[in-house]
Amino acid sequence: ARVLEAARRLSAQAAGGDTGSGERCGKHQEPLKLFCEDDGAFICAICRESRAHRSHRMLPAQDAAQGYKGQIQTRLQALKEDRDKLLGLREAEMRRNW
């Protein structure tokens, strides 16, 4: 859910030309430019050097958002197909009952 919300915010920022000044680290007030894959959270450059994240895998925030956006689109398409199949089964059952 956090990744989805972050992807939405990044998409809105890209569409609106926003520089992302509203997205800041709670501890350091630095921009959240990195994504910690191990924790699934956006972090600032200072947090990256802390013991908590030093050994974790990192991605630039934009790259992480794009990757997760692709995964979300794939899963959404699968859910739409499942929904269509269920609606078809429901319609067939209703016709059979009539």
SVG drawing of the C-alpha trace seen along z (x, -y; Angstrom):
<svg xmlns="http://www.w3.org/2000/svg" viewBox="-37 -22 64 45">
<polyline fill="none" stroke="black" stroke-width="0.4" points="0.0,0.0 2.9,-2.4 4.5,-1.7 1.2,-2.2 0.6,-5.5 4.2,-6.6 3.8,-5.6 0.6,-7.7 2.4,-10.7 5.4,-10.4 3.1,-10.1 1.1,-13.2 4.4,-15.1 5.6,-14.1 2.4,-15.1 2.2,-18.4 5.9,-19.3 6.1,-19.3 9.7,-19.1 8.6,-16.9 9.4,-19.5 6.5,-18.1 8.1,-14.7 10.7,-15.0 12.3,-12.7 10.7,-13.0 14.1,-12.9 16.3,-15.0 13.9,-17.1 15.8,-15.9 14.0,-14.9 13.1,-11.2 15.1,-10.3 15.9,-6.6 13.8,-3.5 15.0,-0.8 13.9,2.5 14.5,4.4 12.2,2.2 9.8,1.2 10.2,-2.5 11.3,-5.7 14.3,-7.3 16.6,-10.2 20.4,-10.2 21.3,-10.7 19.1,-7.7 20.9,-5.6 24.2,-6.0 22.6,-5.0 23.2,-1.5 19.6,-0.7 19.9,-0.9 23.6,-0.7 23.5,3.0 20.1,2.8 19.4,2.7 18.6,-0.7 17.0,-2.1 16.4,-5.7 12.8,-6.6 11.7,-7.1 13.0,-3.7 11.3,-2.0 8.0,-3.7 8.2,-2.7 8.9,0.9 6.1,1.2 3.8,-0.7 4.4,2.1 3.6,4.8 0.4,3.0 -0.7,2.7 -0.1,6.4 -2.0,7.5 -4.8,5.1 -5.2,6.6 -5.4,10.1 -8.1,8.9 -10.1,7.4 -10.0,10.7 -11.1,12.6 -13.9,10.1 -15.1,10.5 -15.0,14.3 -17.1,14.1 -19.6,11.7 -20.0,14.1 -20.6,17.0 -23.1,15.0 -25.0,14.0 -25.1,17.6 -26.4,18.7 -29.1,16.1 -30.2,17.1 -30.3,20.8 -32.4,19.8 -34.9,17.9"/>
</svg>
